Amino acid sequence: MSTATEDSFNIKNVLSTLGVKSIIQGASTGIKWLDTDGEPIVSRSPVDASEVGRVLAAKESVYQQVIVQAQKGFSEWRTWPAPHRGEVVRQLGERLRHYKEPLGKLVSYEMGKSYQEGLGEVQEMIDICDFAVGLSRQLYGLTMHSERPGHRMYEQYHPLGLVGIISAFNFPVAVWSWNAAIAWVCGDTCIWKASEKTPIVAVACQLIVSQVFNENQVPEGVSNLIIGDRRIGELISTDHRVSLVSATGSTAMGKAVGAAVGARLGKALLELGGNNAIIISKDADLETALTGAVFGAIGTAGQRCTTTRRLIIHQEIFEDFKARLIDAYKQIKIGNPLEEGNHMGPLIDRDAVDKYLKAIEKVKESGGKEIVEGGILEGSEYSSGCYVKPAIFEVSNDFDIVQCETFAPILYIMPYQLIEEAIDLQNSVPQGLSSAIMTNNLRESELFLSQLGSDCGIANVNIGTSGAEIGGAFGGEKETGGGRESGSDAWKIYMRRQTNTINFGHKVPLAQGIKFDL
């Protein structure tokens, strides 16, 4: 197993390439880094427990400086024509292409996902920049016919203001970019509260953004980074100066953010937990189904909000597919995610390992049948203590633990008889993010996608639950929060809508035929 000190990967070289120092201030307004007086946040890689770097945490006084600068930046940035803002974002996409390899390695090493997934995360950043560039010339309103003679109505969109972005460790940079790239072309300024578990890759991204923004004389305060404890997130959520709070994380966190933002009548975009299922029909292509299910369950070590957590399998093929799963899991290679050939890396930290173990204990107590044994991996190559085995349990959907999201590679399987029963099982959880059906039966696939089918924000046919393209709006229903970001018309939440009526006649007729004569 390769380590951080081997020639194949040297964290010092990666950080040097990206311009990241070993000790960094925890707040930046894009032009400069602010002095912070907080305790150092030490980032340790779950790959080998080595120190990645240290960030001096920002406290409330520094937060206030960032907010003031973001307001100043917004007053100028919103006056730039949207296509000019888009040109800056285009250049950012090009710069990310230049840094794709070292940034992908840093994502992999600091978070623990495979290097291929790390590269994929940077590619998502590039893709959203490309999407945002086109969008900068398409921030359309509508023109409508007025009921009053000599009048015209239309609507237009204006920059919203300050956008607070609270991101999670599992996609430490991609989800931030989904928000930031769109917000920037819309004319907003961003305040990014990065995860304390992955602060170094956030610093690297801020440095890359600063390069491009400085070259284009973008005002200070358009791109802001602030790293600190949960208090920073609370300040963003309760601050009336922050027009929109986009938060990604657990349902519990989202409820707290939503309540705080709602109390001040602010806007919230919430991307919360998932408890995603794949229905596997007797009419499915079982090879396709197997690939989708296994990657969905073990990709990013089960730490995606779109991870496949439940398989609902037709009873006629249940035993056959279970045997295929067992055989596939025997072939999964677990180890250093930067080493080519390994399918799964570590969990983010030992706290995540404890939650994984407690979930296994609970499912056993509930009567779950262990199909593939879980547990902690031991040995010198797993010295960080964060490597675990992916587990499979045969369960009932109504088990309390099955109704919860466990951020780990634990897969629950259950049989069904009728497609309506399968859809009901799919929907019978509090979360509503991603869902899929594997079938070659047209009636089943159409039923799954109809108003009687999946109640999730994402519903797929013959692909898994995990992964999403930039062009489509991403988000879910129920306890997933209802937010939508990335593609489609998700840009509208980053702007304020205004309806305009123009009277080009010589009289002032009132709507609804109301008479008011002087």
DOSE-198509 format. One line per 3 residues: number of its first residue (from 1); their letters; for each residue x, z, y of C-alpha. Coordinates in Angstrom, 1 decimal, always signed. Layout:
residues N
NUM	A	X,Z,Y | ...
***
This chain:
residues 518
1	MST	+0.0,+0.0,+0.0 | +1.4,-1.0,+3.4 | +1.8,+1.7,+6.0
4	ATE	+2.0,+1.8,+9.8 | +5.8,+1.8,+9.6 | +6.3,-1.2,+7.5
7	DSF	+7.3,-4.6,+8.9 | +3.9,-6.1,+8.0 | +2.2,-3.8,+10.5
10	NIK	+3.8,-1.7,+13.2 | +1.4,+0.1,+15.5 | +4.0,+0.4,+18.2
13	NVL	+4.5,-3.4,+18.3 | +0.7,-3.9,+18.4 | +0.3,-1.5,+21.3
16	STL	+3.2,-3.0,+23.1 | +1.8,-6.5,+22.8 | -1.5,-5.3,+24.3
19	GVK	+0.2,-3.3,+27.0 | -1.0,+0.1,+25.8 | +1.1,+3.2,+26.5
22	SII	+1.3,+6.1,+24.1 | -0.4,+8.5,+26.6 | -3.1,+7.1,+28.8
25	QGA	-5.3,+8.3,+31.5 | -9.0,+8.4,+30.4 | -10.6,+6.6,+33.3
28	STG	-10.2,+3.2,+35.0 | -12.0,+1.3,+37.7 | -10.5,-2.0,+36.7
31	IKW	-7.9,-2.1,+39.4 | -6.3,+1.2,+38.8 | -6.3,+4.1,+36.3
34	LDT	-7.4,+7.4,+37.7 | -5.6,+10.7,+37.3 | -7.5,+12.9,+34.8
37	DGE	-7.1,+16.6,+34.1 | -8.8,+16.9,+30.7 | -7.3,+17.8,+27.4
40	PIV	-5.7,+14.9,+25.4 | -7.9,+13.2,+22.9 | -5.7,+12.4,+19.9
43	SRS	-6.7,+9.3,+18.0 | -5.6,+9.3,+14.4 | -6.0,+6.4,+12.1
46	PVD	-8.2,+7.0,+9.0 | -5.9,+4.5,+7.2 | -2.9,+6.9,+6.9
49	ASE	-3.6,+9.8,+9.4 | -0.9,+8.6,+11.7 | -1.4,+9.1,+15.5
52	VGR	-2.5,+5.9,+17.2 | -2.3,+7.3,+20.7 | -3.5,+9.9,+23.2
55	VLA	-6.0,+9.6,+26.0 | -6.3,+12.3,+28.7 | -10.0,+13.1,+28.8
58	AKE	-12.0,+12.5,+32.0 | -14.1,+15.3,+33.4 | -17.1,+15.4,+35.8
61	SVY	-15.0,+15.1,+39.0 | -13.4,+11.9,+37.7 | -16.8,+10.6,+36.6
64	QQV	-18.1,+11.0,+40.2 | -15.1,+8.9,+41.4 | -16.0,+6.1,+38.9
67	IVQ	-19.6,+6.1,+39.9 | -18.8,+5.8,+43.6 | -16.4,+2.9,+43.0
70	AQK	-19.0,+1.2,+40.7 | -21.5,+1.3,+43.5 | -19.0,-0.2,+45.9
73	GFS	-18.1,-2.9,+43.4 | -21.8,-3.8,+42.9 | -22.5,-4.3,+46.6
76	EWR	-20.0,-7.2,+46.6 | -20.2,-8.5,+43.0 | -23.9,-9.1,+43.2
79	TWP	-23.3,-11.5,+46.1 | -21.1,-13.8,+44.0 | -23.0,-16.8,+42.7
82	APH	-23.8,-16.4,+39.0 | -21.8,-19.4,+37.9 | -18.8,-18.0,+39.6
85	RGE	-19.3,-14.7,+37.8 | -19.6,-16.8,+34.6 | -16.3,-18.5,+35.3
88	VVR	-14.6,-15.1,+35.3 | -16.2,-14.2,+31.9 | -15.1,-17.6,+30.6
91	QLG	-11.5,-16.8,+31.4 | -12.0,-13.4,+29.7 | -13.1,-15.2,+26.5
94	ERL	-9.9,-17.3,+26.6 | -7.7,-14.2,+27.1 | -9.4,-12.6,+24.1
97	RHY	-8.6,-15.6,+22.1 | -4.9,-15.1,+23.1 | -5.0,-11.4,+22.0
100	KEP	-7.3,-11.9,+18.9 | -4.7,-11.1,+16.3 | -3.2,-7.9,+17.8
103	LGK	-6.5,-6.6,+19.0 | -8.1,-7.3,+15.6 | -5.3,-5.3,+14.0
106	LVS	-5.8,-2.4,+16.3 | -9.6,-2.4,+15.6 | -8.8,-2.3,+11.9
109	YEM	-6.2,+0.4,+12.1 | -7.9,+2.8,+14.5 | -11.4,+2.4,+13.0
112	GKS	-10.6,+1.7,+9.4 | -12.5,-1.6,+8.8 | -10.8,-4.5,+7.0
115	YQE	-8.5,-6.7,+9.1 | -10.9,-9.6,+8.5 | -13.7,-7.5,+10.0
118	GLG	-11.4,-6.5,+12.8 | -10.8,-10.2,+13.6 | -14.5,-10.8,+13.3
121	EVQ	-15.2,-8.1,+15.9 | -12.9,-9.7,+18.4 | -14.6,-13.1,+17.6
124	EMI	-17.9,-11.5,+18.5 | -16.4,-10.6,+21.9 | -15.3,-14.2,+22.3
127	DIC	-18.7,-15.5,+21.3 | -20.6,-13.4,+23.7 | -18.3,-14.5,+26.5
130	DFA	-19.1,-18.1,+25.6 | -22.8,-17.3,+25.5 | -22.7,-15.5,+28.8
133	VGL	-20.9,-18.4,+30.5 | -23.8,-20.8,+29.7 | -26.3,-18.1,+30.6
136	SRQ	-24.8,-17.8,+34.1 | -26.4,-21.1,+35.0 | -29.7,-20.3,+33.2
139	LYG	-31.1,-17.1,+34.8 | -34.4,-18.8,+35.2 | -37.6,-17.6,+36.8
142	LTM	-41.1,-19.2,+36.6 | -43.3,-21.1,+39.1 | -47.0,-20.4,+38.9
145	HSE	-50.1,-21.8,+40.5 | -51.8,-19.5,+43.0 | -55.6,-19.0,+43.0
148	RPG	-55.4,-19.2,+46.9 | -55.2,-22.5,+48.7 | -51.9,-23.2,+50.5
151	HRM	-50.0,-20.7,+48.4 | -47.3,-20.8,+45.8 | -46.1,-18.1,+43.4
154	YEQ	-42.9,-17.8,+41.6 | -40.7,-15.1,+40.0 | -37.0,-14.6,+40.2
157	YHP	-34.4,-12.2,+38.8 | -31.9,-10.1,+40.8 | -29.0,-8.0,+39.7
160	LGL	-30.1,-4.6,+38.5 | -27.2,-2.3,+39.5 | -25.0,+0.0,+37.5
163	VGI	-25.1,-0.3,+33.7 | -23.9,+2.6,+31.6 | -22.7,+1.6,+28.1
166	ISA	-22.3,+4.3,+25.5 | -20.7,+2.8,+22.4 | -20.1,+4.0,+18.8
169	FNF	-16.9,+4.1,+16.7 | -18.1,+1.6,+14.0 | -18.0,-1.4,+16.4
172	PVA	-15.7,+0.1,+19.0 | -15.5,-3.0,+21.2 | -18.0,-5.7,+20.1
175	VWS	-21.2,-3.9,+21.1 | -19.6,-3.0,+24.5 | -18.9,-6.6,+25.1
178	WNA	-22.5,-7.6,+24.1 | -23.6,-5.5,+27.1 | -20.8,-6.0,+29.5
181	AIA	-20.5,-9.8,+29.4 | -24.2,-10.3,+29.9 | -24.4,-7.6,+32.6
184	WVC	-21.5,-9.1,+34.5 | -23.0,-12.6,+34.7 | -26.2,-11.0,+35.8
187	GDT	-24.3,-9.4,+38.7 | -24.2,-5.8,+37.5 | -21.3,-3.4,+37.3
190	CIW	-20.5,-1.5,+34.0 | -19.5,+2.0,+33.2 | -18.3,+2.2,+29.6
193	KAS	-18.2,+5.5,+27.9 | -16.2,+4.6,+24.8 | -16.3,+6.6,+21.5
196	EKT	-13.8,+9.5,+21.4 | -13.0,+8.4,+17.8 | -11.7,+5.0,+18.8
199	PIV	-10.4,+5.4,+22.4 | -7.2,+3.3,+22.1 | -8.9,+0.0,+21.4
202	AVA	-11.2,+0.6,+24.4 | -8.1,+1.1,+26.6 | -6.7,-2.2,+25.2
205	CQL	-9.9,-4.0,+26.1 | -10.0,-2.6,+29.6 | -6.4,-3.7,+30.2
208	IVS	-7.3,-7.2,+29.1 | -10.3,-7.3,+31.4 | -8.3,-6.0,+34.2
211	QVF	-5.8,-8.8,+33.9 | -8.5,-11.4,+34.2 | -10.4,-9.6,+36.9
214	NEN	-7.4,-9.0,+39.1 | -6.4,-12.7,+38.8 | -9.8,-13.7,+40.1
217	QVP	-9.9,-11.0,+42.8 | -13.0,-9.4,+41.3 | -13.9,-6.3,+43.3
220	EGV	-12.7,-2.9,+42.0 | -15.4,-1.0,+40.1 | -17.0,-4.0,+38.3
223	SNL	-15.5,-3.0,+35.0 | -15.1,+0.8,+34.6 | -13.9,+2.8,+31.5
226	IIG	-14.3,+6.5,+31.2 | -13.3,+8.4,+28.0 | -14.4,+12.0,+27.5
229	DRR	-16.6,+14.3,+25.4 | -20.4,+14.1,+25.1 | -20.7,+15.6,+28.6
232	IGE	-19.8,+12.2,+30.0 | -22.7,+10.6,+28.1 | -25.0,+13.3,+29.4
235	LIS	-23.9,+12.6,+33.0 | -24.5,+8.9,+32.6 | -28.0,+9.5,+31.1
238	TDH	-29.1,+11.9,+33.9 | -27.6,+10.0,+36.8 | -30.2,+8.2,+38.9
241	RVS	-27.5,+5.9,+40.2 | -27.2,+4.3,+36.8 | -30.0,+1.8,+36.6
244	LVS	-29.7,+1.0,+32.8 | -28.2,+3.1,+30.0 | -27.4,+1.1,+26.9
247	ATG	-26.6,+3.6,+24.1 | -25.6,+2.8,+20.5 | -25.5,+5.6,+17.9
250	STA	-27.6,+7.9,+15.8 | -31.3,+8.3,+16.2 | -30.7,+12.0,+17.2
253	MGK	-28.4,+10.9,+20.0 | -30.8,+8.1,+21.0 | -33.7,+10.6,+21.3
256	AVG	-31.6,+12.8,+23.6 | -30.5,+9.8,+25.8 | -34.0,+8.3,+25.9
259	AAV	-35.5,+11.6,+27.0 | -32.9,+12.1,+29.7 | -33.2,+8.6,+31.1
262	GAR	-37.0,+8.7,+30.8 | -37.2,+11.9,+32.7 | -35.8,+10.1,+35.8
265	LGK	-37.8,+6.9,+35.0 | -34.6,+4.9,+34.4 | -34.2,+2.1,+31.9
268	ALL	-32.8,+2.7,+28.4 | -31.7,+0.2,+25.8 | -31.3,+2.0,+22.5
271	ELG	-29.6,+0.7,+19.3 | -30.0,+3.5,+16.8 | -30.0,+4.1,+13.1
274	GNN	-30.9,+1.7,+10.3 | -32.1,+2.3,+6.7 | -32.0,-1.3,+5.6
277	AII	-33.3,-2.8,+2.4 | -33.0,-6.0,+0.5 | -35.9,-7.1,-1.7
280	ISK	-34.6,-9.0,-4.8 | -37.4,-11.1,-6.3 | -37.5,-12.3,-9.9
283	DAD	-37.3,-15.8,-8.3 | -34.0,-15.0,-6.5 | -30.7,-16.8,-7.0
286	LET	-29.0,-13.7,-8.5 | -25.5,-14.7,-7.5 | -26.5,-15.1,-3.9
289	ALT	-28.4,-11.8,-4.1 | -25.4,-10.0,-5.6 | -22.9,-11.2,-2.9
292	GAV	-25.3,-10.3,-0.1 | -26.1,-6.9,-1.6 | -22.5,-5.9,-2.3
295	FGA	-21.0,-6.9,+1.0 | -24.0,-5.3,+2.8 | -23.5,-2.0,+1.0
298	IGT	-19.7,-1.7,+1.1 | -18.7,-3.7,+4.2 | -17.1,-1.4,+6.9
301	AGQ	-17.3,+1.3,+4.1 | -21.1,+1.5,+4.7 | -20.6,+2.4,+8.4
304	RCT	-22.7,-0.4,+9.9 | -26.1,+0.2,+11.4 | -27.1,-2.9,+9.4
307	TTR	-25.5,-1.7,+6.1 | -27.7,-2.3,+3.0 | -28.8,+1.2,+1.9
310	RLI	-31.6,+0.3,-0.4 | -32.2,-2.5,-3.0 | -35.8,-3.0,-4.1
313	IHQ	-35.6,-5.0,-7.3 | -38.3,-6.7,-9.3 | -38.8,-4.8,-12.6
316	EIF	-38.4,-7.9,-14.7 | -34.8,-8.3,-13.6 | -34.1,-4.7,-12.7
319	EDF	-31.8,-3.9,-15.7 | -30.0,-7.3,-15.5 | -29.3,-6.9,-11.8
322	KAR	-28.2,-3.3,-12.2 | -25.7,-4.4,-14.8 | -24.4,-7.1,-12.4
325	LID	-24.0,-4.5,-9.7 | -22.1,-2.1,-11.9 | -19.7,-5.0,-12.9
328	AYK	-19.3,-6.0,-9.3 | -18.5,-2.5,-8.2 | -15.7,-2.3,-10.8
331	QIK	-14.0,-5.1,-9.0 | -14.0,-3.6,-5.5 | -10.5,-2.9,-4.3
334	IGN	-10.2,+0.1,-1.9 | -7.2,+0.8,+0.2 | -5.4,+0.0,+3.4
337	PLE	-7.8,-2.3,+5.3 | -4.9,-4.2,+6.8 | -3.7,-5.2,+3.3
340	EGN	-5.2,-8.6,+2.3 | -7.2,-8.3,-0.9 | -8.8,-4.9,-0.2
343	HMG	-12.5,-5.0,+0.1 | -13.1,-1.6,+1.6 | -11.1,+0.8,+3.7
346	PLI	-11.7,+4.5,+4.6 | -14.4,+6.3,+6.4 | -13.7,+7.1,+10.0
349	DRD	-12.7,+10.8,+9.5 | -13.1,+13.8,+7.2 | -16.3,+14.9,+8.8
352	AVD	-17.8,+11.6,+7.6 | -16.4,+12.3,+4.1 | -18.2,+15.7,+4.1
355	KYL	-21.5,+14.0,+5.1 | -21.0,+11.5,+2.3 | -20.4,+14.3,-0.3
358	KAI	-23.4,+16.3,+0.9 | -25.6,+13.2,+0.7 | -24.5,+12.6,-3.0
361	EKV	-25.3,+16.3,-3.7 | -28.7,+16.0,-2.2 | -29.7,+12.8,-4.1
364	KES	-28.6,+14.4,-7.3 | -30.7,+17.5,-6.5 | -33.7,+15.3,-5.8
367	GGK	-33.4,+13.7,-9.3 | -31.5,+10.6,-8.5 | -29.8,+8.9,-11.4
370	EIV	-26.1,+8.2,-10.8 | -25.4,+4.5,-11.7 | -21.9,+4.2,-10.2
373	EGG	-20.1,+7.5,-9.6 | -19.0,+8.4,-6.1 | -16.3,+10.8,-5.0
376	ILE	-13.1,+11.1,-3.0 | -10.1,+9.0,-3.9 | -6.8,+10.8,-4.4
379	GSE	-3.2,+9.8,-4.5 | -0.4,+9.1,-2.0 | -2.0,+5.8,-0.9
382	YSS	-5.2,+7.8,+0.1 | -3.3,+10.6,+1.9 | -5.6,+10.5,+5.0
385	GCY	-8.4,+12.0,+2.8 | -10.9,+9.5,+4.2 | -11.1,+7.1,+1.2
388	VKP	-14.2,+7.4,-1.0 | -15.7,+5.5,-3.9 | -18.9,+3.5,-3.3
391	AIF	-21.8,+5.0,-5.2 | -25.1,+3.7,-6.6 | -28.1,+5.8,-7.4
394	EVS	-31.4,+4.9,-9.0 | -34.0,+6.8,-6.9 | -37.5,+7.0,-5.6
397	NDF	-38.0,+5.8,-2.1 | -39.8,+9.0,-1.0 | -36.7,+11.2,-1.6
400	DIV	-35.9,+13.0,+1.7 | -32.3,+11.8,+1.5 | -33.4,+8.2,+0.9
403	QCE	-35.5,+8.4,+4.1 | -32.4,+9.3,+6.1 | -29.5,+7.1,+7.2
406	TFA	-26.2,+8.2,+5.6 | -23.3,+6.4,+7.3 | -21.3,+5.9,+4.0
409	PIL	-21.2,+3.5,+1.0 | -24.1,+5.0,-0.9 | -26.6,+2.4,-2.3
412	YIM	-30.1,+3.3,-3.6 | -31.9,+1.1,-6.0 | -35.5,+1.1,-7.1
415	PYQ	-37.9,-1.2,-9.0 | -41.1,-2.9,-7.9 | -43.9,-5.0,-9.5
418	LIE	-45.8,-6.8,-6.8 | -44.3,-8.3,-3.6 | -46.8,-6.4,-1.5
421	EAI	-45.5,-3.2,-3.1 | -41.9,-4.2,-2.3 | -42.7,-4.9,+1.3
424	DLQ	-44.5,-1.5,+1.6 | -41.4,+0.2,+0.1 | -39.2,-1.7,+2.6
427	NSV	-41.3,-0.5,+5.5 | -41.8,+3.1,+4.4 | -38.9,+4.6,+6.2
430	PQG	-38.7,+5.9,+9.8 | -36.1,+3.2,+10.8 | -36.7,-0.5,+11.4
433	LSS	-33.5,-2.4,+12.1 | -32.6,-5.0,+9.5 | -34.2,-6.3,+6.3
436	AIM	-33.9,-9.1,+3.8 | -35.5,-10.8,+0.9 | -33.8,-12.8,-1.8
439	TNN	-36.2,-15.4,-3.2 | -36.7,-19.1,-3.8 | -40.5,-18.5,-3.7
442	LRE	-41.8,-20.0,-0.5 | -44.9,-17.8,-0.5 | -42.9,-14.6,-0.8
445	SEL	-40.5,-15.5,+1.9 | -43.3,-16.5,+4.3 | -45.2,-13.3,+3.5
448	FLS	-42.1,-11.3,+4.2 | -41.7,-12.9,+7.6 | -45.4,-12.7,+8.6
451	QLG	-47.3,-10.0,+10.4 | -48.0,-8.5,+7.0 | -44.3,-8.4,+6.1
454	SDC	-41.1,-6.7,+7.3 | -41.6,-4.3,+10.3 | -37.9,-4.6,+11.3
457	GIA	-36.4,-6.2,+14.3 | -34.3,-8.4,+12.0 | -35.8,-10.1,+8.9
460	NVN	-33.6,-12.5,+6.8 | -34.3,-14.7,+3.8 | -31.5,-15.3,+1.2
463	IGT	-28.8,-13.6,+3.3 | -28.1,-9.8,+3.5 | -29.0,-7.3,+6.1
466	SGA	-25.5,-7.0,+7.5 | -24.1,-9.2,+10.2 | -25.8,-10.9,+13.2
469	EIG	-25.1,-14.0,+15.2 | -24.6,-13.8,+19.0 | -27.4,-16.3,+19.7
472	GAF	-30.2,-14.0,+18.5 | -31.5,-10.9,+20.1 | -30.2,-7.9,+18.2
475	GGE	-32.2,-4.6,+17.7 | -34.9,-2.9,+15.8 | -38.2,-1.0,+15.9
478	KET	-39.4,+2.6,+15.2 | -36.5,+5.1,+15.2 | -34.0,+2.3,+15.7
481	GGG	-35.1,+2.5,+19.3 | -36.7,-0.8,+20.2 | -33.8,-2.2,+22.1
484	RES	-32.6,-5.8,+22.2 | -29.2,-7.0,+23.2 | -26.8,-9.9,+22.8
487	GSD	-28.7,-13.3,+22.6 | -32.0,-14.9,+23.3 | -33.6,-13.5,+26.5
490	AWK	-32.0,-10.1,+26.1 | -30.4,-10.7,+29.5 | -33.7,-9.8,+31.3
493	IYM	-33.2,-6.1,+30.8 | -30.0,-6.3,+32.9 | -31.9,-7.7,+35.9
496	RRQ	-34.9,-6.7,+38.0 | -37.8,-9.1,+38.1 | -39.5,-9.9,+41.3
499	TNT	-42.8,-11.9,+41.9 | -42.9,-13.9,+45.2 | -45.9,-15.4,+46.9
502	INF	-45.5,-17.9,+49.7 | -48.3,-18.9,+52.1 | -47.6,-22.3,+53.6
505	GHK	-51.1,-22.7,+55.0 | -52.8,-21.8,+58.3 | -55.1,-19.1,+56.9
508	VPL	-54.7,-15.8,+55.0 | -57.2,-16.0,+52.1 | -57.2,-12.8,+50.0
511	AQG	-57.0,-12.8,+46.2 | -60.1,-12.2,+44.1 | -62.1,-13.8,+46.9
514	IKF	-62.1,-10.6,+49.0 | -63.4,-11.0,+52.5 | -61.7,-9.3,+55.5
517	DL	-62.7,-10.8,+58.8 | -61.5,-9.6,+62.2
***
